[in-house]
Amino acid sequence: MNETDILFAYLGGYIWEKWRLQKHPFTKYRAQSKRSRFSMSMAIKYVGLDVSKSKIAVAFADEGRGEARYFGVIEHSKEAVLKLLQRLRRPGEKEEVTLRVCYEAGPTGYVLYRWLLTAGIACSVVAPSLIPKRAGDRVKTDKRDAIRLAQLYRAGELTPVYVPTPADESLRDLVRAREDAVEDLNRFKQRLGKFLLRHQLQDAKGAKPGTFAYEEWLDTLRFPEDSCKQMTFQEYRQSIWETKERIKRYEKQIEEQAALSEQAPVVQALQALRGVAAVTAVTLSSEMMSSDRFHSASSFMSYCGLVSSEYSSGGSRWQGRITKAGNAHLRRVLVEAAKSYRHAPAIRRRMRDRIEGLPPEVQSIAWSAQHRLHKKYWSLARRGKHKGCIAVAIARELAGFVWAIAKEIEKLRLQAAV
């Protein structure tokens, strides 16, 4: 092919393209928009938030291995957070930005998480105790924490926590408020006891604190010669009475929620276990929240902090005390309930009322728990184990039965939905 042939071929192609665009004038723009659509890239920004009461320190890291950048500090308000997200999501010329946000779980709760969720932003609330830390790092600032969160979130080194629904969080707050009231009651009783001890006052008949006879003896005490002592004594007793009334109000509301809340089926099923009445069942359910969080019974035991600490290397294996690295509320109620398994397996009137109408599968699990845990309790007692160690060992296995009942209720719920 000579130069003349090449020239005619080029002119022919040019004339054909010009005629095609005259016949179909929008073809050019469709082709351009198609090219721009396929050339648009997706970019991800990993945002780390160091959240405090009134301020939020913000840092972000782009995809890849680039350095994380510090954005600045904003107010801790919904308007400021949404304005920040709009600025960070502002797309460039040839990219669309997707945000992934994280912040540490803490006293500010999950309101920020729900703000972001409402705005369509992916957010993770991470466990502070599982954030990797450099051994020699002795400087901590909000700026550094935000940058570190963005870097670790991009690397996938952070562990998210379970975020409860508003209803679950409200029920948990109610249960923990009752626990706070019980702690206050114990403190007031101790203060009254120390007041009496300082003045060498005790019941001549030897009545024990908390009994009806002890309360009758307190009613007889008077300090006519010293109005300050009388005032102190009366206020201590009044504090105890008011706290008892507050606990009664909490327990009444908890019993109502045991029958009306979203977790009512699980609460009713857990009461089939020995030593687990309404308050304990609601505590277990509100702290556990969902059995889907735990893939096995052992993982739930670990979450309760009831598994043994361990140091194993090579052929040696050493196990020590329980880790206590978990939910202290669950651990406390499980240990309290475990002490009732020293009694022989039986279903008495109150237990019969609680298990009436429950699924047979749940009743079978609870009955198996009575036999197994009673047998283990006295097996450990015969070996000379301390009562506290026995209670913790029983509580660990009781946590497994709690998980099994919760999983069974979830299974039955899914079957009923189908």
One Martini backbone bead per residue (centre of mass of N, CA, C, O) as a GRO file, in nm:
protein
  418
    1MET     BB    1   0.093   0.039   0.027
    2ASN     BB    2   0.074   0.357  -0.055
    3GLU     BB    3   0.035   0.689   0.010
    4THR     BB    4  -0.231   0.725  -0.149
    5ASP     BB    5  -0.395   0.503  -0.007
    6ILE     BB    6  -0.371   0.618   0.280
    7LEU     BB    7  -0.509   0.889   0.224
    8PHE     BB    8  -0.786   0.775   0.127
    9ALA     BB    9  -0.850   0.617   0.392
   10TYR     BB   10  -0.852   0.860   0.581
   11LEU     BB   11  -1.071   1.027   0.432
   12GLY     BB   12  -1.295   0.812   0.450
   13GLY     BB   13  -1.311   0.802   0.763
   14TYR     BB   14  -1.375   1.101   0.808
   15ILE     BB   15  -1.637   1.116   0.640
   16TRP     BB   16  -1.792   0.895   0.798
   17GLU     BB   17  -1.786   1.029   1.082
   18LYS     BB   18  -1.928   1.294   1.000
   19TRP     BB   19  -2.192   1.162   0.902
   20ARG     BB   20  -2.267   1.014   1.170
   21LEU     BB   21  -2.290   1.275   1.350
   22GLN     BB   22  -2.519   1.405   1.179
   23LYS     BB   23  -2.729   1.171   1.223
   24HIS     BB   24  -2.591   1.132   1.538
   25PRO     BB   25  -2.535   1.376   1.768
   26PHE     BB   26  -2.532   1.190   2.060
   27THR     BB   27  -2.291   0.991   2.034
   28LYS     BB   28  -2.058   1.160   2.148
   29TYR     BB   29  -2.177   1.194   2.444
   30ARG     BB   30  -2.211   0.898   2.510
   31ALA     BB   31  -1.913   0.824   2.486
   32GLN     BB   32  -1.807   1.021   2.699
   33SER     BB   33  -1.982   0.919   2.942
   34LYS     BB   34  -1.878   0.630   2.934
   35ARG     BB   35  -1.582   0.693   2.985
   36SER     BB   36  -1.628   0.850   3.258
   37ARG     BB   37  -1.767   0.617   3.406
   38PHE     BB   38  -1.521   0.412   3.386
   39SER     BB   39  -1.303   0.625   3.509
   40MET     BB   40  -1.437   0.609   3.773
   41SER     BB   41  -1.328   0.601   4.101
   42MET     BB   42  -1.279   0.431   4.410
   43ALA     BB   43  -1.266   0.577   4.737
   44ILE     BB   44  -1.113   0.526   5.062
   45LYS     BB   45  -1.185   0.645   5.392
   46TYR     BB   46  -1.019   0.640   5.706
   47VAL     BB   47  -1.177   0.720   6.015
   48GLY     BB   48  -1.062   0.881   6.313
   49LEU     BB   49  -1.210   0.903   6.647
   50ASP     BB   50  -1.161   1.121   6.926
   51VAL     BB   51  -1.374   1.099   7.197
   52SER     BB   52  -1.544   1.344   7.383
   53LYS     BB   53  -1.761   1.540   7.542
   54SER     BB   54  -1.699   1.818   7.337
   55LYS     BB   55  -1.485   1.665   7.151
   56ILE     BB   56  -1.336   1.591   6.814
   57ALA     BB   57  -1.087   1.403   6.682
   58VAL     BB   58  -0.952   1.411   6.343
   59ALA     BB   59  -0.870   1.138   6.115
   60PHE     BB   60  -0.710   1.023   5.801
   61ALA     BB   61  -0.696   0.743   5.557
   62ASP     BB   62  -0.592   0.627   5.279
   63GLU     BB   63  -0.539   0.425   5.057
   64GLY     BB   64  -0.281   0.223   5.135
   65ARG     BB   65   0.055   0.362   5.258
   66GLY     BB   66  -0.009   0.622   5.362
   67GLU     BB   67  -0.033   0.883   5.552
   68ALA     BB   68  -0.185   1.001   5.810
   69ARG     BB   69  -0.428   1.262   5.868
   70TYR     BB   70  -0.493   1.564   6.022
   71PHE     BB   71  -0.782   1.762   6.059
   72GLY     BB   72  -0.906   1.803   6.365
   73VAL     BB   73  -1.144   1.991   6.560
   74ILE     BB   74  -1.468   1.921   6.687
   75GLU     BB   75  -1.774   1.921   6.776
   76HIS     BB   76  -2.008   1.744   6.988
   77SER     BB   77  -2.220   1.724   6.720
   78LYS     BB   78  -2.433   1.660   6.472
   79GLU     BB   79  -2.373   1.897   6.280
   80ALA     BB   80  -2.060   1.871   6.279
   81VAL     BB   81  -2.045   1.579   6.177
   82LEU     BB   82  -2.201   1.615   5.906
   83LYS     BB   83  -2.013   1.833   5.793
   84LEU     BB   84  -1.760   1.661   5.789
   85LEU     BB   85  -1.864   1.441   5.595
   86GLN     BB   86  -1.908   1.626   5.352
   87ARG     BB   87  -1.609   1.703   5.320
   88LEU     BB   88  -1.492   1.407   5.294
   89ARG     BB   89  -1.704   1.323   5.049
   90ARG     BB   90  -1.584   1.504   4.849
   91PRO     BB   91  -1.537   1.478   4.531
   92GLY     BB   92  -1.350   1.447   4.278
   93GLU     BB   93  -1.304   1.429   3.946
   94LYS     BB   94  -1.224   1.083   3.952
   95GLU     BB   95  -1.391   1.031   4.236
   96GLU     BB   96  -1.537   0.819   4.489
   97VAL     BB   97  -1.627   0.857   4.827
   98THR     BB   98  -1.565   0.635   5.106
   99LEU     BB   99  -1.666   0.591   5.439
  100ARG     BB  100  -1.477   0.483   5.739
  101VAL     BB  101  -1.566   0.461   6.077
  102CYS     BB  102  -1.401   0.517   6.404
  103TYR     BB  103  -1.438   0.435   6.762
  104GLU     BB  104  -1.427   0.434   7.095
  105ALA     BB  105  -1.535   0.286   7.357
  106GLY     BB  106  -1.743   0.470   7.602
  107PRO     BB  107  -1.907   0.722   7.784
  108THR     BB  108  -2.065   0.828   7.511
  109GLY     BB  109  -2.151   0.585   7.360
  110TYR     BB  110  -2.396   0.535   7.065
  111VAL     BB  111  -2.489   0.801   6.926
  112LEU     BB  112  -2.277   0.845   6.703
  113TYR     BB  113  -2.336   0.583   6.554
  114ARG     BB  114  -2.634   0.662   6.482
  115TRP     BB  115  -2.571   0.910   6.317
  116LEU     BB  116  -2.406   0.763   6.098
  117LEU     BB  117  -2.620   0.556   6.017
  118THR     BB  118  -2.830   0.766   5.920
  119ALA     BB  119  -2.610   0.886   5.700
  120GLY     BB  120  -2.468   0.620   5.563
  121ILE     BB  121  -2.228   0.534   5.761
  122ALA     BB  122  -1.966   0.345   5.824
  123CYS     BB  123  -1.939   0.195   6.159
  124SER     BB  124  -1.703   0.146   6.435
  125VAL     BB  125  -1.687   0.003   6.756
  126VAL     BB  126  -1.410  -0.018   6.959
  127ALA     BB  127  -1.186  -0.189   7.158
  128PRO     BB  128  -0.961  -0.055   7.375
  129SER     BB  129  -0.812  -0.321   7.490
  130LEU     BB  130  -0.744  -0.416   7.162
  131ILE     BB  131  -0.537  -0.201   7.108
  132PRO     BB  132  -0.253  -0.152   6.973
  133LYS     BB  133   0.070  -0.110   7.143
  134ARG     BB  134   0.348   0.051   7.206
  135ALA     BB  135   0.595   0.001   7.431
  136GLY     BB  136   0.745   0.310   7.407
  137ASP     BB  137   0.480   0.470   7.445
  138ARG     BB  138   0.441   0.802   7.633
  139VAL     BB  139   0.242   0.951   7.430
  140LYS     BB  140  -0.081   1.125   7.483
  141THR     BB  141  -0.313   1.228   7.235
  142ASP     BB  142  -0.570   1.309   7.038
  143LYS     BB  143  -0.414   1.314   6.774
  144ARG     BB  144  -0.272   1.041   6.798
  145ASP     BB  145  -0.524   0.867   6.835
  146ALA     BB  146  -0.660   0.932   6.564
  147ILE     BB  147  -0.430   0.838   6.379
  148ARG     BB  148  -0.411   0.549   6.488
  149LEU     BB  149  -0.696   0.462   6.418
  150ALA     BB  150  -0.675   0.500   6.111
  151GLN     BB  151  -0.441   0.303   6.064
  152LEU     BB  152  -0.565   0.043   6.199
  153TYR     BB  153  -0.826   0.035   6.032
  154ARG     BB  154  -0.687  -0.005   5.758
  155ALA     BB  155  -0.531  -0.276   5.867
  156GLY     BB  156  -0.734  -0.451   6.055
  157GLU     BB  157  -0.662  -0.417   6.398
  158LEU     BB  158  -0.959  -0.392   6.487
  159THR     BB  159  -1.217  -0.447   6.743
  160PRO     BB  160  -1.538  -0.490   6.746
  161VAL     BB  161  -1.838  -0.413   6.896
  162TYR     BB  162  -2.137  -0.452   7.033
  163VAL     BB  163  -2.441  -0.292   6.935
  164PRO     BB  164  -2.705  -0.185   7.084
  165THR     BB  165  -3.013  -0.134   7.117
  166PRO     BB  166  -3.211   0.093   7.263
  167ALA     BB  167  -3.374  -0.118   7.426
  168ASP     BB  168  -3.132  -0.275   7.546
  169GLU     BB  169  -2.997  -0.031   7.681
  170SER     BB  170  -3.230   0.042   7.873
  171LEU     BB  171  -3.237  -0.226   8.028
  172ARG     BB  172  -2.944  -0.215   8.126
  173ASP     BB  173  -2.969   0.048   8.285
  174LEU     BB  174  -3.176  -0.058   8.489
  175VAL     BB  175  -3.003  -0.287   8.610
  176ARG     BB  176  -2.758  -0.104   8.692
  177ALA     BB  177  -2.916   0.081   8.882
  178ARG     BB  178  -2.975  -0.139   9.088
  179GLU     BB  179  -2.681  -0.205   9.155
  180ASP     BB  180  -2.615   0.076   9.265
  181ALA     BB  181  -2.822   0.063   9.497
  182VAL     BB  182  -2.693  -0.180   9.642
  183GLU     BB  183  -2.423  -0.041   9.695
  184ASP     BB  184  -2.539   0.191   9.862
  185LEU     BB  185  -2.660   0.016  10.086
  186ASN     BB  186  -2.391  -0.105  10.186
  187ARG     BB  187  -2.262   0.163  10.263
  188PHE     BB  188  -2.472   0.259  10.472
  189LYS     BB  189  -2.442   0.016  10.660
  190GLN     BB  190  -2.140   0.058  10.721
  191ARG     BB  191  -2.164   0.341  10.845
  192LEU     BB  192  -2.346   0.261  11.076
  193GLY     BB  193  -2.161   0.045  11.199
  194LYS     BB  194  -1.918   0.242  11.255
  195PHE     BB  195  -2.069   0.432  11.436
  196LEU     BB  196  -2.131   0.221  11.659
  197LEU     BB  197  -1.835   0.133  11.707
  198ARG     BB  198  -1.720   0.409  11.806
  199HIS     BB  199  -1.954   0.391  12.056
  200GLN     BB  200  -1.994   0.105  12.172
  201LEU     BB  201  -2.252  -0.030  12.009
  202GLN     BB  202  -2.458  -0.313  12.115
  203ASP     BB  203  -2.630  -0.591  12.125
  204ALA     BB  204  -2.696  -0.790  12.396
  205LYS     BB  205  -2.830  -1.039  12.220
  206GLY     BB  206  -2.677  -1.060  11.928
  207ALA     BB  207  -2.783  -0.929  11.685
  208LYS     BB  208  -2.794  -0.926  11.349
  209PRO     BB  209  -2.746  -0.767  11.077
  210GLY     BB  210  -3.071  -0.744  10.907
  211THR     BB  211  -3.254  -0.812  11.126
  212PHE     BB  212  -3.534  -0.768  11.311
  213ALA     BB  213  -3.393  -0.744  11.590
  214TYR     BB  214  -3.195  -0.519  11.505
  215GLU     BB  215  -3.410  -0.306  11.431
  216GLU     BB  216  -3.536  -0.292  11.713
  217TRP     BB  217  -3.280  -0.190  11.854
  218LEU     BB  218  -3.249   0.074  11.688
  219ASP     BB  219  -3.522   0.201  11.790
  220THR     BB  220  -3.401   0.241  12.098
  221LEU     BB  221  -3.209   0.452  12.013
  222ARG     BB  222  -3.054   0.730  12.199
  223PHE     BB  223  -2.934   1.101  12.198
  224PRO     BB  224  -3.005   1.341  12.420
  225GLU     BB  225  -2.706   1.472  12.481
  226ASP     BB  226  -2.670   1.457  12.146
  227SER     BB  227  -2.770   1.602  11.854
  228CYS     BB  228  -2.558   1.511  11.648
  229LYS     BB  229  -2.585   1.206  11.683
  230GLN     BB  230  -2.886   1.189  11.626
  231MET     BB  231  -2.873   1.297  11.337
  232THR     BB  232  -2.678   1.088  11.221
  233PHE     BB  233  -2.844   0.835  11.285
  234GLN     BB  234  -3.103   0.913  11.127
  235GLU     BB  235  -2.973   0.951  10.844
  236TYR     BB  236  -2.867   0.667  10.807
  237ARG     BB  237  -3.147   0.526  10.825
  238GLN     BB  238  -3.284   0.687  10.599
  239SER     BB  239  -3.096   0.596  10.369
  240ILE     BB  240  -3.167   0.298  10.387
  241TRP     BB  241  -3.470   0.321  10.336
  242GLU     BB  242  -3.461   0.470  10.060
  243THR     BB  243  -3.296   0.251   9.910
  244LYS     BB  244  -3.497   0.020   9.942
  245GLU     BB  245  -3.723   0.160   9.782
  246ARG     BB  246  -3.566   0.187   9.519
  247ILE     BB  247  -3.525  -0.117   9.471
  248LYS     BB  248  -3.825  -0.188   9.450
  249ARG     BB  249  -3.882  -0.019   9.197
  250TYR     BB  250  -3.682  -0.159   9.013
  251GLU     BB  251  -3.796  -0.452   9.043
  252LYS     BB  252  -4.075  -0.393   8.931
  253GLN     BB  253  -3.979  -0.305   8.648
  254ILE     BB  254  -3.823  -0.564   8.578
  255GLU     BB  255  -4.068  -0.757   8.593
  256GLU     BB  256  -4.219  -0.620   8.363
  257GLN     BB  257  -3.992  -0.657   8.143
  258ALA     BB  258  -3.991  -0.973   8.151
  259ALA     BB  259  -4.287  -0.963   7.987
  260LEU     BB  260  -4.245  -0.703   7.757
  261SER     BB  261  -3.995  -0.734   7.625
  262GLU     BB  262  -3.796  -0.849   7.366
  263GLN     BB  263  -3.652  -1.059   7.591
  264ALA     BB  264  -3.874  -1.240   7.723
  265PRO     BB  265  -3.820  -1.534   7.621
  266VAL     BB  266  -3.536  -1.555   7.751
  267VAL     BB  267  -3.614  -1.487   8.041
  268GLN     BB  268  -3.813  -1.721   8.084
  269ALA     BB  269  -3.608  -1.951   8.017
  270LEU     BB  270  -3.384  -1.888   8.238
  271GLN     BB  271  -3.584  -1.963   8.487
  272ALA     BB  272  -3.526  -2.280   8.467
  273LEU     BB  273  -3.294  -2.221   8.632
  274ARG     BB  274  -3.117  -2.255   8.900
  275GLY     BB  275  -3.099  -1.938   9.061
  276VAL     BB  276  -3.308  -1.806   8.838
  277ALA     BB  277  -3.467  -1.523   8.836
  278ALA     BB  278  -3.582  -1.236   8.723
  279VAL     BB  279  -3.335  -1.051   8.778
  280THR     BB  280  -3.117  -1.246   8.672
  281ALA     BB  281  -3.237  -1.289   8.388
  282VAL     BB  282  -3.226  -0.992   8.298
  283THR     BB  283  -2.924  -0.959   8.335
  284LEU     BB  284  -2.833  -1.176   8.135
  285SER     BB  285  -2.986  -1.067   7.885
  286SER     BB  286  -2.881  -0.763   7.885
  287GLU     BB  287  -2.570  -0.848   7.864
  288MET     BB  288  -2.586  -1.046   7.620
  289MET     BB  289  -2.848  -0.985   7.411
  290SER     BB  290  -2.691  -1.200   7.201
  291SER     BB  291  -2.610  -1.521   7.092
  292ASP     BB  292  -2.465  -1.441   6.814
  293ARG     BB  293  -2.195  -1.331   6.942
  294PHE     BB  294  -2.157  -1.646   7.009
  295HIS     BB  295  -2.020  -1.945   6.875
  296SER     BB  296  -1.979  -2.042   7.181
  297ALA     BB  297  -1.960  -2.128   7.507
  298SER     BB  298  -1.660  -2.050   7.556
  299SER     BB  299  -1.689  -1.753   7.462
  300PHE     BB  300  -1.886  -1.676   7.691
  301MET     BB  301  -1.701  -1.747   7.926
  302SER     BB  302  -1.483  -1.542   7.844
  303TYR     BB  303  -1.667  -1.288   7.860
  304CYS     BB  304  -1.707  -1.341   8.180
  305GLY     BB  305  -1.417  -1.421   8.308
  306LEU     BB  306  -1.410  -1.767   8.379
  307VAL     BB  307  -1.140  -1.832   8.275
  308SER     BB  308  -0.833  -1.947   8.270
  309SER     BB  309  -0.529  -1.876   8.307
  310GLU     BB  310  -0.237  -1.896   8.075
  311TYR     BB  311   0.095  -2.075   8.050
  312SER     BB  312   0.237  -2.191   7.746
  313SER     BB  313   0.542  -2.393   7.676
  314GLY     BB  314   0.583  -2.641   7.504
  315GLY     BB  315   0.550  -2.891   7.756
  316SER     BB  316   0.424  -2.666   7.923
  317ARG     BB  317   0.152  -2.609   8.175
  318TRP     BB  318  -0.024  -2.313   8.297
  319GLN     BB  319  -0.278  -2.253   8.551
  320GLY     BB  320  -0.485  -2.008   8.688
  321ARG     BB  321  -0.666  -1.773   8.733
  322ILE     BB  322  -0.905  -1.593   8.650
  323THR     BB  323  -0.924  -1.326   8.433
  324LYS     BB  324  -1.160  -1.097   8.448
  325ALA     BB  325  -1.191  -1.035   8.117
  326GLY     BB  326  -1.499  -0.896   8.151
  327ASN     BB  327  -1.821  -0.927   8.257
  328ALA     BB  328  -1.903  -0.846   8.581
  329HIS     BB  329  -2.213  -0.884   8.592
  330LEU     BB  330  -2.225  -1.175   8.498
  331ARG     BB  331  -2.029  -1.299   8.702
  332ARG     BB  332  -2.187  -1.236   8.960
  333VAL     BB  333  -2.462  -1.386   8.900
  334LEU     BB  334  -2.337  -1.665   8.846
  335VAL     BB  335  -2.207  -1.709   9.125
  336GLU     BB  336  -2.467  -1.683   9.288
  337ALA     BB  337  -2.622  -1.918   9.139
  338ALA     BB  338  -2.416  -2.155   9.192
  339LYS     BB  339  -2.476  -2.207   9.503
  340SER     BB  340  -2.756  -2.375   9.455
  341TYR     BB  341  -2.603  -2.657   9.356
  342ARG     BB  342  -2.577  -2.804   9.641
  343HIS     BB  343  -2.842  -2.905   9.581
  344ALA     BB  344  -3.061  -3.122   9.505
  345PRO     BB  345  -3.239  -3.227   9.259
  346ALA     BB  346  -3.530  -3.012   9.190
  347ILE     BB  347  -3.900  -2.943   9.171
  348ARG     BB  348  -4.058  -2.686   9.287
  349ARG     BB  349  -4.299  -2.460   9.305
  350ARG     BB  350  -4.151  -2.215   9.180
  351MET     BB  351  -4.023  -2.371   8.949
  352ARG     BB  352  -4.290  -2.477   8.828
  353ASP     BB  353  -4.400  -2.195   8.756
  354ARG     BB  354  -4.164  -2.109   8.561
  355ILE     BB  355  -4.180  -2.373   8.355
  356GLU     BB  356  -4.449  -2.314   8.263
  357GLY     BB  357  -4.471  -2.334   7.906
  358LEU     BB  358  -4.211  -2.436   7.825
  359PRO     BB  359  -4.000  -2.576   7.635
  360PRO     BB  360  -3.871  -2.893   7.640
  361GLU     BB  361  -3.577  -2.819   7.572
  362VAL     BB  362  -3.535  -2.626   7.812
  363GLN     BB  363  -3.604  -2.822   8.042
  364SER     BB  364  -3.377  -3.024   7.973
  365ILE     BB  365  -3.137  -2.836   8.020
  366ALA     BB  366  -3.200  -2.761   8.317
  367TRP     BB  367  -3.195  -3.053   8.429
  368SER     BB  368  -2.902  -3.114   8.344
  369ALA     BB  369  -2.776  -2.891   8.514
  370GLN     BB  370  -2.850  -2.998   8.793
  371HIS     BB  371  -2.694  -3.266   8.778
  372ARG     BB  372  -2.410  -3.174   8.691
  373LEU     BB  373  -2.355  -2.944   8.906
  374HIS     BB  374  -2.402  -3.109   9.162
  375LYS     BB  375  -2.184  -3.321   9.109
  376LYS     BB  376  -1.946  -3.119   9.087
  377TYR     BB  377  -1.962  -2.981   9.356
  378TRP     BB  378  -1.906  -3.247   9.534
  379SER     BB  379  -1.646  -3.328   9.396
  380LEU     BB  380  -1.485  -3.075   9.485
  381ALA     BB  381  -1.542  -3.095   9.791
  382ARG     BB  382  -1.399  -3.375   9.835
  383ARG     BB  383  -1.114  -3.236   9.737
  384GLY     BB  384  -1.096  -2.952   9.912
  385LYS     BB  385  -1.224  -2.714   9.799
  386HIS     BB  386  -1.303  -2.406   9.783
  387LYS     BB  387  -1.597  -2.239   9.773
  388GLY     BB  388  -1.512  -2.025   9.567
  389CYS     BB  389  -1.400  -2.219   9.350
  390ILE     BB  390  -1.660  -2.378   9.311
  391ALA     BB  391  -1.842  -2.144   9.220
  392VAL     BB  392  -1.676  -2.072   8.967
  393ALA     BB  393  -1.690  -2.347   8.825
  394ILE     BB  394  -2.000  -2.351   8.807
  395ALA     BB  395  -2.036  -2.080   8.658
  396ARG     BB  396  -1.897  -2.163   8.397
  397GLU     BB  397  -2.106  -2.388   8.323
  398LEU     BB  398  -2.360  -2.214   8.346
  399ALA     BB  399  -2.293  -2.037   8.101
  400GLY     BB  400  -2.337  -2.267   7.897
  401PHE     BB  401  -2.644  -2.303   7.958
  402VAL     BB  402  -2.729  -2.019   7.888
  403TRP     BB  403  -2.642  -2.031   7.593
  404ALA     BB  404  -2.817  -2.277   7.510
  405ILE     BB  405  -3.093  -2.146   7.567
  406ALA     BB  406  -3.062  -1.900   7.380
  407LYS     BB  407  -3.025  -2.069   7.121
  408GLU     BB  408  -3.295  -2.219   7.136
  409ILE     BB  409  -3.478  -1.971   7.117
  410GLU     BB  410  -3.369  -1.876   6.843
  411LYS     BB  411  -3.445  -2.129   6.688
  412LEU     BB  412  -3.754  -2.119   6.745
  413ARG     BB  413  -3.798  -1.841   6.618
  414LEU     BB  414  -3.712  -1.916   6.327
  415GLN     BB  415  -3.920  -2.142   6.289
  416ALA     BB  416  -4.172  -1.960   6.330
  417ALA     BB  417  -4.109  -1.763   6.090
  418VAL     BB  418  -4.132  -1.999   5.869
   0.00000   0.00000   0.00000
